[in-house]
């Protein structure tokens, strides 16, 4: 069985696995399917650039964020960002209710899941810088 493809304007529009040549379609590597391009010599996977971008994006997320002022390293995964968003929401609510002050000690968890003690004000400042970092990252690199 071989893969035969229909090419229109250098782009594969259909592929068929057949035991004998199919119409006047050229033979292609078995993994080539609709969307691939062919320049007469080379086959190109349309998702290769996207896969490369996703790998870069994932590597950058896995690397985390190191705050230049506190030295604290934080995860930048979407799960971590969600947790930090919840934290800042709770801090804002605590401040508005008078339950905490900017001097109240808070515990956050760093990149290595180690507790870090900061004042509420330090956490708020850290989260602001962290948020700016995440926004710039997603504005520039998110797929």
SULVENNOR-V851480 format. One line per field, one symbol per residue. phi: phi as a letter, one per 40 degrees, with the letter a starting at -180 (. if undefined). psi: psi as a letter, one per 20 degrees, with the letter a starting at -180 (. if undefined). Layout:
phi->???
psi->???
This chain:
phi->.bcbbbbbggbcbaaacbcbdbfbcccbddccadhcbachbbcbcccccccccccccccccccgbbccccgcbbcbcccccccccccccccdcccccgcbbccccbbbbcdcgbcbcbcdccccccccccccccccccccbcc
psi->prpqqppokjpphqqpoqiqpockqqqrqhipaphqqpjigqppphiggghgghggggggghiapophghjppqqjrhgghgghggghghggggghijhrriippqprpahjkqqppqrgghgggghgggggggggghhhip.
